[in-house]
């Protein structure tokens, strides 16, 4: 327990594309049966915690994860929580992209006709401003690359530093503070 606000991050459950490694930005695909089961499992892992608000990406994979985890009645969809817009790379695997663009890294190079890390970082900064204004425990459901950028920005790092944080489907992470509100920290990461 912390005397300071804590932000719980939940990556959505498995989808066919997260399973195959395809970049899923704005394509709105459903959870797999395994993803639905994992989303239901989030309930027990958050048991006993209370949240001033529950926010979700508008994607069905994130919102349905919030519903299956038992927070659907409180979950508010926020456009800024959407996954990275992969543009021309939507639906493609990293291996496919590297075959035509050796050395490519989404965090460094962004996506043609989509977003750069700075674009995602600007959305993350707006979410962080809302979190700090709320000054309360908040639960967020979203997607991996966005949550990774959000974490980097929470720590005051450039959005490209999101590359340092890996997230599994249906994982729970915790952002908070150490000694005071001037020391944002990662308190737990990628718990399954």
C-alpha positions in Angstrom: 0.0 0.0 0.0 1.2 3.5 -0.8 0.4 6.9 0.7 0.5 8.2 -2.9 -1.8 7.6 -5.9 -1.2 4.4 -7.7 -1.9 3.7 -11.4 -2.7 0.1 -12.3 -2.1 -0.6 -16.0 -3.7 -3.7 -17.6 -2.8 -4.8 -21.1 -5.7 -6.3 -22.9 -6.1 -10.1 -23.3 -4.8 -12.1 -26.2 -6.1 -11.5 -29.7 -5.4 -13.5 -32.9 -3.0 -10.7 -33.9 -1.2 -10.4 -30.6 -0.7 -14.2 -30.8 0.7 -14.0 -34.3 2.8 -10.9 -33.6 0.9 -8.7 -36.1 0.9 -5.0 -35.2 -2.6 -4.1 -34.1 -3.1 -0.4 -33.8 -6.5 0.7 -34.9 -7.9 -2.6 -36.3 -10.6 -3.5 -33.8 -10.4 -7.2 -33.4 -11.8 -9.3 -30.6 -10.2 -11.3 -27.8 -9.6 -15.0 -28.4 -11.3 -17.4 -26.0 -7.9 -17.6 -24.2 -7.8 -13.8 -24.1 -11.3 -13.7 -22.6 -10.3 -16.3 -19.9 -7.2 -14.3 -19.1 -9.2 -11.1 -18.8 -11.6 -12.8 -16.3 -8.5 -13.8 -14.4 -7.6 -10.1 -13.9 -10.5 -9.9 -11.5 -8.9 -12.0 -8.8 -5.5 -10.2 -9.2 -7.1 -6.9 -8.5 -9.4 -8.1 -5.7 -9.5 -5.8 -2.7 -8.3 -2.7 -4.6 -10.5 0.3 -5.1 -10.2 2.9 -7.9 -11.4 6.4 -8.2 -11.8 5.8 -11.9 -11.4 3.2 -14.6 -10.2 4.3 -18.0 -10.1 2.2 -21.2 -8.9 2.5 -24.7 -11.9 2.6 -27.0 -10.8 -0.7 -28.7 -12.9 -3.7 -28.1 -9.9 -5.7 -27.0 -9.2 -3.3 -24.1 -12.8 -2.4 -23.3 -13.9 -6.0 -23.3 -10.9 -6.9 -21.1 -12.2 -4.2 -18.6 -15.7 -5.7 -18.8 -14.6 -9.3 -18.3 -12.4 -8.2 -15.4 -15.5 -6.8 -13.7 -15.0 -3.1 -14.3 -17.2 -2.6 -17.4 -19.9 -0.7 -15.5 -17.3 2.0 -14.5 -15.0 1.9 -17.5 -14.7 5.2 -19.4 -13.4 5.0 -23.0 -10.7 7.6 -23.7 -9.4 8.2 -27.2 -5.9 9.1 -25.9 -5.5 5.5 -24.6 -5.7 4.1 -28.1 -2.8 1.9 -29.3 -0.1 3.3 -31.6 -1.4 4.0 -35.1 0.8 1.7 -37.2 -0.3 3.2 -40.5 1.1 1.2 -43.4 2.5 -1.4 -41.0 -0.9 -2.3 -39.5 -1.4 -6.0 -39.5 2.2 -6.8 -40.4 4.7 -8.6 -38.2 8.1 -7.1 -37.2 9.8 -9.8 -39.3 7.8 -8.8 -42.4 8.7 -5.1 -41.8 12.4 -5.8 -41.2 12.6 -7.8 -44.5 11.9 -4.6 -46.4 13.3 -2.1 -43.9 16.3 -3.6 -42.1 17.0 -2.2 -38.6 13.5 -0.7 -38.2 12.3 -0.1 -34.7 8.8 1.3 -34.0 10.0 3.4 -31.1 12.8 5.0 -33.0 11.4 5.0 -36.6 7.6 5.2 -36.2 5.3 4.1 -39.0 4.7 5.5 -42.4 1.2 7.0 -42.6 0.9 6.4 -38.9 2.4 7.8 -35.7 5.9 8.5 -34.5 6.9 8.0 -30.9 6.5 11.8 -30.3 2.8 11.5 -31.4 2.1 8.7 -29.0 4.1 10.5 -26.3 1.9 13.6 -26.7 -1.2 11.4 -26.1 0.5 9.8 -23.1 1.4 13.3 -21.7 -2.3 14.3 -21.8 -3.2 11.1 -19.9 -0.5 11.7 -17.3 -1.8 15.3 -16.9 -5.3 13.9 -16.2 -3.8 11.3 -13.8 -1.9 13.9 -11.8 -4.9 16.2 -11.7 -7.1 13.3 -10.4 -4.5 12.6 -7.7 -6.2 9.2 -7.0 -5.8 5.5 -7.7 -6.8 4.9 -11.3 -7.1 1.6 -13.3 -6.2 1.8 -17.1 -6.9 -0.8 -19.8 -5.0 -0.3 -23.0 -2.5 -1.9 -25.4 1.2 -2.7 -25.1 3.0 -0.1 -27.1 0.9 2.7 -25.8 1.3 1.6 -22.2 5.1 1.3 -22.7 5.2 4.9 -23.9 3.0 6.0 -21.1 5.4 4.4 -18.6 8.4 6.1 -20.2 6.7 9.5 -20.0 5.5 8.8 -16.4 9.2 8.5 -15.5 10.2 11.6 -17.4 11.9 9.6 -20.2 11.5 10.3 -23.9 8.7 8.3 -25.6 11.3 6.2 -27.4 12.3 4.8 -24.1 9.1 2.8 -24.1 11.2 0.2 -26.0 12.7 -0.7 -22.6 9.5 -2.0 -21.1 7.9 -5.3 -22.4 4.3 -6.2 -21.6 2.5 -9.5 -22.0 -1.2 -9.8 -22.7 -3.4 -9.6 -19.6 -0.5 -8.4 -17.5 -0.8 -5.9 -14.7 1.7 -3.2 -13.9 1.8 -0.5 -11.3 3.0 3.1 -11.6 3.3 5.3 -8.5 5.9 7.2 -6.6 8.7 6.6 -4.2 9.3 9.2 -1.5 7.0 11.9 -2.7 5.1 13.2 -5.7 8.3 14.5 -7.3 9.6 10.9 -7.7 7.5 8.9 -10.1 8.4 5.2 -10.2 7.5 1.8 -11.6 6.4 -0.1 -8.5 5.5 -3.4 -10.3 5.9 -4.6 -13.9 4.3 -7.1 -16.2 2.7 -9.3 -13.5 0.8 -12.4 -14.8 
